[in-house]
Amino acid sequence: MPKTQISQPEVESAVHLIAHVAFENETYFGNLDGEMGDADFGHSLVDGFRAIEAEFDSIDHSNIGTFLLKCGMIFAAHVGGCSGPIWGTAFMRAGMVAKGKTTLTLADLVAMGRSAVEGMMARGSAQQGDKTLLDAVIPAIDKLEECANRDANDVMTALRAAAEAATASVEGTRNWVAKRGRASYAGERTVGTLDPGIVAVSTMAQAVVGAMEQAGKLETARQ
């Protein structure tokens, strides 16, 4: 039987998990950033997610929207540079769309994603094609919407397709020129390099979907 909704506990678990991915990959993400940037990306993510983890229990858990909104506020307050405003805005914009909800449908996820992208574009003055994390996020949301238009009931199939789309962007953008952020100063020398934001989004998406699939298998086995 297809999974039709994502629960609030699953959303909260996903935040824990992407925080764990950030902690585990601090050096790797930083090294990727150091090739053409200032090498602070991994550290910035850790600062933001460590702050969220520290305040996790005191965050308003009354609904998904308030939870994500507060996560975004915490992240933005503890991280400077580009990452704080960009990632903080993504959480906050998604939270505003999810206001009052305790479960999410595939259509909700698409709306949240589109709003987050609009916010990130406005904050970072970036567009799709600039070789930033948007080039992983936008294809993933496009895939969610494509799946929603075809079969709005199967959330897990859509999430798996979205994660694969984000992952395809890692190598798919390698030979692009970076046009935003510190890496953009290196111009043509960024051809052949991986963007750390794209790698982070892909890694986090794969981890979250993998965990949800494993949980689904365990639940099926218990039935």
KOLTOR-874729 format. One line per field, with one value per residue: residue in one letter; x negated, y, z negated of N, C-alpha, C in turn. Coordinates in nm, 3 decimals, padded with zeros to 5 digits, always signed. Atoms other than C-alpha are relative to their C-alpha. Layout:
N
type: c(a_...);
n_px: c(X_...);
n_py: c(Y_...);
n_pz: c(Z_...);
ca_px: c(X_...);
ca_py: c(Y_...);
ca_pz: c(Z_...);
c_px: c(X_...);
c_py: c(Y_...);
c_pz: c(Z_...);
% end
This chain:
223
type: c(m_p_k_t_q_i_s_q_p_e_v_e_s_a_v_h_l_i_a_h_v_a_f_e_n_e_t_y_f_g_n_l_d_g_e_m_g_d_a_d_f_g_h_s_l_v_d_g_f_r_a_i_e_a_e_f_d_s_i_d_h_s_n_i_g_t_f_l_l_k_c_g_m_i_f_a_a_h_v_g_g_c_s_g_p_i_w_g_t_a_f_m_r_a_g_m_v_a_k_g_k_t_t_l_t_l_a_d_l_v_a_m_g_r_s_a_v_e_g_m_m_a_r_g_s_a_q_q_g_d_k_t_l_l_d_a_v_i_p_a_i_d_k_l_e_e_c_a_n_r_d_a_n_d_v_m_t_a_l_r_a_a_a_e_a_a_t_a_s_v_e_g_t_r_n_w_v_a_k_r_g_r_a_s_y_a_g_e_r_t_v_g_t_l_d_p_g_i_v_a_v_s_t_m_a_q_a_v_v_g_a_m_e_q_a_g_k_l_e_t_a_r_q);
n_px: c(-00.085_+00.088_+00.002_-00.065_+00.031_+00.115_-00.044_+00.088_+00.119_+00.092_+00.066_+00.095_+00.109_+00.077_+00.087_+00.108_+00.086_+00.083_+00.099_+00.102_+00.077_+00.087_+00.106_+00.089_+00.069_+00.053_+00.129_-00.018_-00.066_+00.094_+00.105_-00.058_-00.012_+00.135_+00.061_-00.019_-00.064_+00.075_+00.010_-00.076_-00.135_-00.026_-00.007_-00.123_-00.112_+00.008_-00.043_-00.144_-00.074_+00.030_-00.088_-00.134_-00.002_+00.008_-00.130_-00.104_-00.110_-00.075_-00.067_-00.144_-00.030_-00.145_-00.028_+00.120_+00.035_+00.069_+00.126_+00.096_+00.025_+00.094_+00.129_+00.060_+00.040_+00.118_+00.112_+00.041_+00.055_+00.129_+00.092_+00.019_+00.033_-00.112_-00.076_-00.103_-00.121_-00.056_-00.061_-00.102_-00.117_-00.064_-00.081_-00.110_-00.100_-00.071_-00.084_-00.116_-00.096_-00.052_-00.062_-00.118_-00.010_+00.069_+00.039_+00.028_-00.022_+00.098_-00.028_+00.056_+00.145_+00.031_-00.024_+00.105_+00.125_-00.002_+00.012_+00.138_+00.085_-00.022_+00.070_+00.144_+00.037_-00.004_+00.107_+00.133_+00.005_+00.043_-00.100_+00.036_+00.106_+00.115_+00.082_-00.019_-00.089_-00.127_+00.005_-00.043_-00.132_-00.105_-00.035_-00.069_-00.140_-00.062_-00.034_-00.115_-00.120_-00.030_-00.062_-00.130_-00.091_-00.024_-00.059_+00.018_-00.010_+00.122_+00.101_+00.135_+00.052_+00.034_+00.119_+00.115_+00.030_+00.055_+00.136_+00.083_+00.019_+00.101_+00.127_+00.045_+00.052_+00.137_+00.089_-00.059_+00.042_+00.145_+00.069_-00.056_+00.074_-00.071_-00.035_-00.038_+00.081_+00.144_+00.056_-00.018_+00.118_+00.097_-00.041_+00.014_+00.073_-00.096_-00.038_+00.061_-00.013_-00.134_-00.052_-00.027_-00.142_-00.068_+00.037_-00.067_-00.142_-00.012_+00.033_-00.109_-00.121_+00.015_-00.005_-00.137_-00.083_+00.044_-00.052_-00.145_-00.025_+00.030_-00.108_-00.117_+00.019_-00.017_-00.142_-00.067_+00.035_-00.073_-00.144);
n_py: c(-00.119_-00.117_-00.098_-00.119_-00.120_-00.001_-00.046_-00.096_+00.067_+00.030_-00.127_-00.030_+00.097_-00.040_-00.111_+00.063_+00.076_-00.088_-00.055_+00.104_+00.000_-00.117_+00.025_+00.104_-00.043_-00.137_-00.014_+00.023_-00.117_-00.111_+00.020_-00.033_-00.145_-00.057_+00.007_-00.127_-00.095_-00.032_+00.122_-00.009_+00.052_+00.108_-00.057_-00.079_+00.093_+00.056_-00.103_-00.017_+00.118_+00.021_-00.093_+00.058_+00.116_-00.046_-00.057_+00.083_+00.035_-00.120_-00.054_+00.022_+00.119_+00.011_+00.040_+00.004_-00.135_-00.074_+00.070_-00.034_-00.144_-00.023_+00.056_-00.096_-00.117_+00.039_+00.017_-00.132_-00.079_+00.053_+00.019_-00.119_+00.026_+00.033_+00.117_-00.032_-00.052_+00.089_+00.118_-00.048_-00.041_+00.120_+00.058_-00.090_-00.006_+00.127_-00.001_-00.088_+00.073_+00.112_-00.054_+00.068_+00.139_+00.104_+00.099_-00.062_+00.077_-00.029_-00.136_-00.090_-00.001_-00.080_-00.141_-00.040_-00.007_-00.116_-00.119_-00.004_-00.039_-00.143_-00.071_+00.014_-00.081_-00.141_-00.024_+00.019_-00.055_+00.110_+00.063_+00.133_-00.007_-00.074_+00.099_-00.012_+00.104_-00.006_+00.093_+00.130_-00.015_-00.021_+00.126_+00.089_-00.045_+00.029_+00.142_+00.016_-00.049_+00.095_+00.117_-00.041_-00.009_+00.134_+00.084_-00.079_+00.083_+00.074_-00.096_+00.055_+00.008_-00.137_-00.041_+00.071_-00.063_-00.132_+00.019_+00.039_-00.120_-00.082_+00.068_-00.014_-00.135_-00.009_+00.012_-00.071_-00.140_-00.007_-00.077_-00.134_-00.110_-00.057_-00.139_-00.067_+00.035_-00.022_+00.079_-00.071_-00.081_+00.083_+00.006_+00.124_+00.101_+00.083_+00.112_+00.124_+00.011_+00.026_-00.104_+00.061_-00.007_+00.106_+00.127_+00.009_+00.026_+00.138_+00.091_-00.008_+00.059_+00.146_+00.051_-00.007_+00.097_+00.133_+00.027_+00.017_+00.129_+00.104_-00.001_+00.058_+00.143_+00.053_-00.008_+00.105_+00.129_+00.016_+00.017);
n_pz: c(+00.000_-00.009_+00.108_-00.055_+00.077_+00.088_+00.131_+00.067_+00.053_-00.109_-00.034_+00.106_-00.015_-00.117_+00.041_+00.077_-00.089_-00.082_+00.092_+00.015_-00.125_+00.006_+00.098_-00.052_-00.122_+00.015_-00.067_-00.144_-00.060_+00.008_-00.100_-00.131_-00.005_-00.002_-00.133_-00.070_+00.090_+00.121_+00.081_+00.125_-00.018_+00.094_+00.134_+00.010_+00.017_+00.135_+00.095_-00.009_+00.046_+00.143_+00.073_-00.004_+00.089_+00.139_+00.039_-00.061_+00.091_+00.038_-00.118_-00.006_-00.079_-00.014_-00.138_-00.083_-00.043_+00.105_+00.025_-00.103_+00.007_+00.108_-00.042_-00.090_+00.077_+00.077_-00.093_-00.050_+00.110_+00.045_-00.112_-00.083_-00.139_-00.090_+00.041_+00.099_-00.063_-00.102_+00.061_+00.093_-00.080_-00.053_+00.108_+00.037_-00.107_+00.002_+00.118_-00.021_-00.081_+00.080_+00.122_+00.052_-00.047_+00.076_-00.101_-00.129_-00.122_-00.104_-00.047_+00.102_-00.016_-00.118_+00.033_+00.093_-00.074_-00.090_+00.081_+00.048_-00.112_-00.023_+00.106_-00.018_-00.116_+00.039_+00.096_-00.057_-00.136_-00.086_-00.086_-00.044_-00.100_+00.055_+00.071_+00.144_+00.051_-00.073_-00.112_+00.053_+00.061_-00.100_-00.067_+00.094_+00.012_-00.129_-00.001_+00.090_-00.067_-00.108_+00.062_+00.052_-00.113_-00.051_+00.104_+00.122_+00.120_+00.031_+00.047_+00.004_-00.137_-00.038_+00.075_-00.056_-00.129_+00.029_+00.049_-00.114_-00.083_+00.067_-00.012_-00.138_-00.017_+00.051_-00.115_-00.112_+00.002_+00.024_-00.103_-00.011_+00.062_+00.115_-00.026_+00.124_+00.115_-00.008_-00.111_-00.127_-00.025_-00.072_-00.141_-00.077_+00.077_+00.073_-00.085_+00.047_+00.145_+00.054_+00.089_+00.131_+00.032_-00.076_+00.062_+00.130_-00.022_-00.045_+00.110_+00.098_-00.059_-00.004_+00.137_+00.049_-00.072_+00.041_+00.134_-00.009_-00.065_+00.098_+00.099_-00.065_-00.007_+00.135_+00.031_-00.079_+00.059_+00.127_-00.025);
ca_px: c(+00.000_-00.157_-00.256_-00.040_-00.162_-00.465_-00.408_-00.548_-00.771_-00.916_-00.988_-01.157_-01.360_-01.466_-01.604_-01.800_-01.935_-02.048_-02.216_-02.400_-02.504_-02.643_-02.838_-02.980_-03.085_-03.218_-03.571_-03.462_-03.223_-03.487_-03.751_-03.520_-03.456_-03.828_-03.906_-03.763_-03.604_-03.697_-03.660_-03.404_-03.096_-03.127_-03.189_-02.895_-02.655_-02.778_-02.732_-02.375_-02.263_-02.443_-02.244_-01.920_-02.008_-02.091_-01.749_-01.554_-01.352_-01.247_-01.133_-00.757_-00.649_-00.277_-00.288_-00.534_-00.520_-00.616_-00.885_-01.054_-01.014_-01.197_-01.468_-01.529_-01.544_-01.796_-02.013_-02.018_-02.097_-02.403_-02.561_-02.710_-02.831_-02.612_-02.503_-02.312_-02.071_-02.032_-01.967_-01.778_-01.550_-01.485_-01.363_-01.156_-00.988_-00.903_-00.768_-00.542_-00.378_-00.337_-00.179_+00.070_+00.001_-00.085_-00.110_-00.235_-00.113_-00.322_-00.149_-00.251_-00.613_-00.612_-00.464_-00.713_-01.001_-00.897_-00.862_-01.203_-01.362_-01.204_-01.344_-01.692_-01.700_-01.604_-01.858_-02.149_-02.068_-02.124_-01.940_-01.928_-02.242_-02.475_-02.628_-02.489_-02.278_-01.975_-02.092_-02.024_-01.715_-01.521_-01.555_-01.448_-01.135_-01.066_-01.071_-00.836_-00.593_-00.620_-00.537_-00.252_-00.098_-00.124_-00.035_+00.016_+00.056_-00.295_-00.514_-00.808_-00.843_-00.844_-01.102_-01.331_-01.305_-01.377_-01.685_-01.814_-01.761_-01.963_-02.237_-02.252_-02.324_-02.651_-02.832_-02.591_-02.716_-03.085_-03.186_-02.982_-03.132_-03.038_-02.858_-02.771_-02.948_-03.320_-03.385_-03.260_-03.577_-03.773_-03.574_-03.670_-03.891_-03.574_-03.512_-03.577_-03.507_-03.213_-02.992_-02.979_-02.618_-02.503_-02.696_-02.547_-02.189_-02.239_-02.399_-02.126_-01.846_-01.983_-02.024_-01.669_-01.507_-01.718_-01.614_-01.247_-01.262_-01.425_-01.161_-00.890_-01.040_-01.051_-00.691_-00.582_-00.766_-00.585_-00.241);
ca_py: c(+00.000_+00.333_+00.587_+00.896_+01.134_+01.229_+01.272_+01.541_+01.291_+01.193_+01.558_+01.605_+01.286_+01.414_+01.733_+01.524_+01.314_+01.599_+01.750_+01.420_+01.424_+01.775_+01.667_+01.357_+01.543_+01.868_+01.808_+01.671_+01.959_+02.204_+02.051_+02.075_+02.439_+02.499_+02.405_+02.732_+02.900_+02.987_+02.635_+02.735_+02.558_+02.243_+02.442_+02.673_+02.381_+02.229_+02.558_+02.592_+02.237_+02.215_+02.521_+02.355_+02.035_+02.230_+02.398_+02.108_+02.013_+02.373_+02.442_+02.477_+02.131_+02.212_+02.171_+02.122_+02.484_+02.636_+02.373_+02.441_+02.816_+02.810_+02.583_+02.837_+03.125_+02.939_+02.848_+03.203_+03.347_+03.127_+03.121_+03.412_+03.439_+03.296_+02.975_+03.128_+03.340_+03.080_+02.771_+02.965_+03.115_+02.772_+02.634_+02.943_+02.961_+02.591_+02.637_+02.923_+02.701_+02.418_+02.643_+02.452_+02.114_+01.798_+01.583_+01.659_+01.534_+01.528_+01.847_+02.011_+01.911_+02.063_+02.389_+02.404_+02.336_+02.601_+02.859_+02.768_+02.805_+03.147_+03.257_+03.121_+03.287_+03.620_+03.589_+03.471_+03.644_+03.306_+03.124_+02.769_+02.711_+02.914_+02.595_+02.634_+02.412_+02.533_+02.305_+02.007_+02.141_+02.255_+01.926_+01.740_+01.952_+01.921_+01.545_+01.565_+01.769_+01.531_+01.241_+01.435_+01.498_+01.129_+00.968_+01.194_+00.896_+00.751_+00.976_+00.739_+00.678_+01.054_+01.114_+00.847_+01.003_+01.346_+01.219_+01.058_+01.384_+01.572_+01.313_+01.331_+01.702_+01.635_+01.509_+01.677_+02.020_+01.935_+02.096_+02.410_+02.748_+02.871_+03.204_+03.281_+03.280_+03.291_+03.020_+03.252_+03.459_+03.165_+03.177_+02.911_+02.735_+02.604_+02.378_+02.020_+02.090_+01.981_+02.237_+02.165_+02.281_+02.043_+01.757_+01.838_+01.846_+01.515_+01.347_+01.468_+01.369_+01.019_+00.975_+01.087_+00.875_+00.574_+00.602_+00.640_+00.339_+00.131_+00.239_+00.144_-00.203_-00.254_-00.141_-00.379_-00.666_-00.601_-00.611);
ca_pz: c(+00.000_+00.102_-00.161_-00.114_-00.384_-00.588_-00.960_-01.187_-01.370_-01.033_-00.952_-01.288_-01.238_-00.897_-01.054_-01.306_-01.021_-00.798_-01.103_-01.152_-00.785_-00.833_-01.141_-00.973_-00.658_-00.804_-00.677_-00.339_-00.267_-00.385_-00.160_+00.141_+00.059_+00.015_+00.374_+00.505_+00.203_-00.153_-00.298_-00.562_-00.423_-00.632_-00.947_-00.874_-00.836_-01.161_-01.346_-01.220_-01.284_-01.619_-01.729_-01.615_-01.799_-02.115_-02.116_-01.965_-02.272_-02.342_-01.984_-01.933_-01.813_-01.785_-01.407_-01.122_-01.014_-01.347_-01.394_-01.059_-01.095_-01.428_-01.287_-01.014_-01.260_-01.475_-01.178_-01.042_-01.385_-01.436_-01.090_-00.900_-00.542_-00.268_-00.436_-00.729_-00.524_-00.247_-00.458_-00.723_-00.459_-00.307_-00.640_-00.716_-00.376_-00.388_-00.739_-00.634_-00.373_-00.625_-00.888_-01.100_-00.935_-01.126_-00.813_-00.463_-00.127_+00.189_+00.303_-00.028_+00.027_+00.374_+00.247_-00.039_+00.196_+00.446_+00.171_+00.028_+00.371_+00.423_+00.089_+00.159_+00.500_+00.350_+00.069_+00.280_+00.610_+00.775_+01.050_+01.173_+01.377_+01.154_+01.005_+00.656_+00.432_+00.631_+00.911_+00.686_+00.509_+00.817_+01.013_+00.699_+00.662_+01.034_+00.988_+00.690_+00.896_+01.190_+00.962_+00.800_+01.140_+01.222_+00.887_+00.586_+00.350_+00.362_+00.150_+00.116_+00.489_+00.540_+00.266_+00.408_+00.755_+00.607_+00.424_+00.742_+00.932_+00.672_+00.689_+01.068_+01.032_+00.850_+01.159_+01.397_+01.290_+01.251_+01.580_+01.528_+01.437_+01.088_+01.115_+00.753_+00.420_+00.349_+00.609_+00.883_+00.840_+00.984_+01.308_+01.561_+01.306_+01.139_+01.440_+01.327_+00.958_+00.746_+00.575_+00.200_+00.167_+00.440_+00.279_-00.062_+00.068_+00.247_-00.054_-00.287_-00.049_-00.004_-00.380_-00.458_-00.188_-00.280_-00.644_-00.552_-00.322_-00.595_-00.845_-00.595_-00.553_-00.928_-00.963_-00.686_-00.854_-01.182_-01.019);
c_px: c(-00.089_+00.013_+00.053_-00.034_-00.130_+00.044_-00.098_-00.120_-00.101_-00.074_-00.107_-00.120_-00.090_-00.095_-00.117_-00.101_-00.087_-00.104_-00.116_-00.088_-00.098_-00.117_-00.103_-00.087_-00.061_-00.130_+00.013_+00.064_-00.094_-00.110_+00.050_+00.008_-00.137_-00.067_+00.010_+00.062_-00.085_+00.001_+00.082_+00.137_+00.034_+00.016_+00.129_+00.121_+00.001_+00.046_+00.152_+00.076_-00.030_+00.089_+00.143_+00.010_+00.000_+00.134_+00.118_+00.119_+00.087_+00.070_+00.149_+00.029_+00.151_+00.042_-00.128_-00.046_-00.078_-00.136_-00.106_-00.034_-00.104_-00.138_-00.074_-00.051_-00.127_-00.122_-00.054_-00.067_-00.141_-00.104_-00.008_-00.026_+00.123_+00.091_+00.112_+00.127_+00.064_+00.073_+00.109_+00.128_+00.074_+00.091_+00.120_+00.108_+00.079_+00.096_+00.124_+00.108_+00.066_+00.069_+00.127_+00.011_-00.076_-00.032_-00.019_+00.031_-00.110_+00.020_-00.055_-00.151_-00.043_+00.015_-00.106_-00.133_-00.007_-00.017_-00.143_-00.094_+00.014_-00.076_-00.150_-00.049_-00.007_-00.116_-00.138_-00.019_-00.052_+00.117_-00.043_-00.103_-00.124_-00.097_+00.000_+00.093_+00.138_+00.004_+00.019_+00.143_+00.109_+00.031_+00.073_+00.147_+00.075_+00.045_+00.117_+00.129_+00.041_+00.070_+00.139_+00.103_+00.039_+00.072_-00.026_+00.000_-00.132_-00.113_-00.141_-00.062_-00.045_-00.127_-00.125_-00.041_-00.064_-00.145_-00.094_-00.026_-00.105_-00.139_-00.056_-00.062_-00.145_-00.100_+00.051_-00.042_-00.151_-00.070_+00.063_-00.096_+00.084_+00.022_+00.043_-00.090_-00.148_-00.063_+00.009_-00.121_-00.105_+00.037_-00.014_-00.073_+00.094_+00.052_-00.076_+00.007_+00.144_+00.042_+00.036_+00.147_+00.080_-00.030_+00.072_+00.148_+00.021_-00.022_+00.111_+00.127_-00.007_+00.010_+00.143_+00.088_-00.038_+00.054_+00.151_+00.036_-00.026_+00.108_+00.126_-00.010_+00.021_+00.147_+00.078_-00.026_+00.076_+00.148_+00.036);
c_py: c(+00.125_+00.093_+00.131_+00.128_-00.018_+00.062_+00.103_-00.068_-00.036_+00.125_+00.032_-00.096_+00.036_+00.114_-00.054_-00.066_+00.090_+00.072_-00.098_-00.008_+00.117_-00.024_-00.100_+00.047_+00.140_+00.018_-00.015_+00.120_+00.121_-00.011_+00.031_+00.151_+00.066_-00.005_+00.134_+00.108_+00.025_-00.112_+00.002_-00.066_-00.110_+00.050_+00.079_-00.090_-00.058_+00.101_+00.014_-00.117_-00.034_+00.091_-00.052_-00.117_+00.043_+00.053_-00.088_-00.023_+00.120_+00.066_-00.031_-00.116_-00.015_-00.036_+00.011_+00.140_+00.077_-00.063_+00.041_+00.149_+00.032_-00.056_+00.099_+00.123_-00.029_-00.008_+00.137_+00.082_-00.043_-00.015_+00.127_-00.038_-00.024_-00.107_+00.032_+00.052_-00.098_-00.119_+00.039_+00.038_-00.121_-00.064_+00.089_+00.006_-00.130_-00.005_+00.086_-00.070_-00.112_+00.044_-00.076_-00.146_-00.095_-00.121_+00.074_-00.097_+00.035_+00.141_+00.103_+00.012_+00.083_+00.149_+00.054_+00.018_+00.122_+00.130_+00.016_+00.047_+00.149_+00.083_-00.005_+00.083_+00.148_+00.035_-00.002_+00.059_-00.104_-00.055_-00.143_+00.013_+00.072_-00.090_+00.028_-00.113_+00.001_-00.101_-00.144_+00.008_+00.010_-00.128_-00.098_+00.038_-00.023_-00.146_-00.029_+00.041_-00.092_-00.123_+00.033_+00.006_-00.138_-00.088_+00.066_-00.085_-00.060_+00.094_-00.057_-00.014_+00.138_+00.048_-00.069_+00.061_+00.136_-00.011_-00.038_+00.118_+00.091_-00.060_+00.011_+00.137_+00.014_-00.007_+00.078_+00.146_+00.017_+00.091_+00.136_+00.102_+00.054_+00.149_+00.077_-00.046_+00.024_-00.075_+00.073_+00.087_-00.077_-00.021_-00.137_-00.110_-00.089_-00.117_-00.124_-00.019_-00.028_+00.115_-00.063_+00.004_-00.108_-00.136_-00.017_-00.033_-00.145_-00.098_-00.003_-00.065_-00.151_-00.060_-00.003_-00.104_-00.142_-00.039_-00.024_-00.133_-00.114_-00.009_-00.062_-00.151_-00.065_-00.001_-00.109_-00.137_-00.026_-00.028_-00.144);
c_pz: c(+00.000_-00.120_+00.057_-00.073_-00.078_-00.132_-00.058_-00.064_+00.109_+00.046_-00.103_+00.005_+00.118_-00.034_-00.083_+00.095_+00.087_-00.087_-00.017_+00.125_+00.002_-00.095_+00.055_+00.116_-00.010_+00.077_+00.151_+00.068_-00.002_+00.103_+00.141_+00.017_+00.013_+00.135_+00.073_-00.088_-00.123_-00.104_-00.128_+00.008_-00.100_-00.141_-00.020_-00.021_-00.142_-00.103_-00.002_-00.057_-00.146_-00.085_-00.003_-00.096_-00.147_-00.050_+00.040_-00.094_-00.037_+00.119_-00.008_+00.096_+00.025_+00.141_+00.082_+00.038_-00.105_-00.031_+00.102_-00.002_-00.108_+00.034_+00.091_-00.072_-00.080_+00.091_+00.044_-00.109_-00.039_+00.111_+00.084_+00.145_+00.085_-00.057_-00.098_+00.063_+00.098_-00.063_-00.098_+00.074_+00.055_-00.104_-00.030_+00.107_+00.008_-00.118_+00.016_+00.081_-00.080_-00.127_-00.037_+00.036_-00.093_+00.088_+00.132_+00.114_+00.100_+00.054_-00.099_+00.017_+00.120_-00.030_-00.095_+00.071_+00.090_-00.079_-00.053_+00.110_+00.030_-00.103_+00.017_+00.118_-00.036_-00.092_+00.065_+00.138_+00.100_+00.080_+00.029_+00.112_-00.048_-00.075_-00.149_-00.045_+00.066_+00.114_-00.044_-00.052_+00.106_+00.078_-00.091_-00.014_+00.131_+00.006_-00.093_+00.069_+00.115_-00.054_-00.054_+00.112_+00.053_-00.103_-00.136_-00.127_-00.046_-00.038_+00.008_+00.138_+00.047_-00.071_+00.052_+00.133_-00.019_-00.047_+00.113_+00.092_-00.061_+00.015_+00.142_+00.025_-00.046_+00.116_+00.120_+00.009_-00.012_+00.101_+00.028_-00.063_-00.116_+00.021_-00.124_-00.114_+00.023_+00.117_+00.133_+00.033_+00.080_+00.146_+00.063_-00.076_-00.081_+00.085_-00.046_-00.150_-00.040_-00.089_-00.134_-00.040_+00.070_-00.062_-00.133_+00.015_+00.043_-00.114_-00.104_+00.052_+00.002_-00.140_-00.053_+00.067_-00.039_-00.136_+00.002_+00.066_-00.097_-00.106_+00.057_+00.008_-00.136_-00.041_+00.072_-00.062_-00.129_+00.022_+00.033);
% end
